[in-house]
Amino acid sequence: MRSFDYQKPTTIEDALSVLSGEDAMVLAGGMTLLPSMKQRLISCETLVDLSAVPGLSGIAREGDRLAIGAMTRHADVAASDLVKETIPGLAALAAHIGDQQVRHRGTIGGSISNNDPAADYPAALVALGAEVETSTRIIPAEAFFTGMFETALEPGEIVTRVLFPVPDMAGYGKFASPASRYALAGVFVAKTGDVVRAAVTGAGPCVFRAPDIEEALNGSFTPEALERITLDGTEILSDMHADRDYRMNLVVVMARKAVETALKLAG
Amino acid sequence: MKISFTLNEKAVSVDADPATLLADLLRENLNMTGTHVGCDTSQCGACVVHLNGESVKSCTLLAASVDGQEVKTVEGLAKSKDELHPMQTAFRDNHGLQCGFCTPGMLMASIDLVNKNPEPTEGEVRDWLEGNICRCTGYQNIVKSVLAGAAAMRDGN
């Protein structure tokens, strides 16, 4: 990889000041950034490692919301008693990102800022109606994820926390590529009161909500309610891993699994 | 830049380019070649080491990031030349390796598992080793070794 100036600021102010410089990038867990830099797909003049900035990691209940710091690792979300008590479907999602060694480094802030079309967390944020807190503002998840590897983040702006409303029940269904563990299709469903939201990852260029699935589940939050659903396929990817028809079917199958998981976790 | 950290319970300090990966620093700068680099794309797990006691892939970790931290490699497992770590003994006794290339990563990942979960089930072992690939044979004897190693670690052997 091309060399860079490595900075490890110890305050958020210092981090933002270094990031305001020319061609500076943020390093969180590095699970996507470092492989991309090794392949010379990405390079920068200054790499700003956020691991020493205090207050960026941790999980807390704040009223009816669960707040997860940007530098909180997948392994910590997966193992957190608080997450398991409040949104067990989110802990279960985190437990199946990549492999264990990746989960020991990868962070929620890094994952959502990268917005890989097959990443798991974006589906949870959109389905749960989460808000992304940054160094300057709060962005609703649906407005945060803007396109393939694109987010609403401005240059020099960093994610500080993700705020999840606590649902009545939620679950995730994922068909993982056996090689990369990325989702060929992943569906997160969340039910709060009478409202069901479903978000799909891995199947399109960017995470998206699935109104057909939501409508069916609003009537009856059961796997059976999805038996005769067909999706509008315009947004569905077709590639060497899975063609459009296969993926469209997979989305419905994963939505059913997500509902099964949500019901099971809710006891 | 100067990178100082604890490696296998000894303080080390190395001058290296900030773009140096931990796996390369260990192998090239410190001549610690027990940590292997297989795929170099964080898939295969041959490069797994412990960072502050947790298994991580050293091919996808900047050496600069371990400044001030504790790193343990496969070289730090055996108590002496004659006394292997119980997990190493279990791999030897259960034919848990053939060519041995993946073994350093398998050992480091497995020991992290058993430290956190002293009595893992076979399923938990297989899940935990998801990111460790063996291309010689299969995973049967590796899993057998980890279960035997876990029992030996519990017994304090």
Interface residues (C-beta under 8 A of the other chain):
Chain A: M1 R2 S3 F4 D5 Y6 K8 L27 G30 M31 L34 P35 M37 K38 L47 D49 S51 A75 G98 D99 Q100 Q101 V102 H104 R105 A179 S180 R181
Chain B: M1 D17 P18 A19 L21 D40 T41 S42 Q43 G45 V48 L51 E54 S55 V56 K57 T60 L61 L62 A64 S65 D67 A109 D112 L113 D127 W128 E130 G131
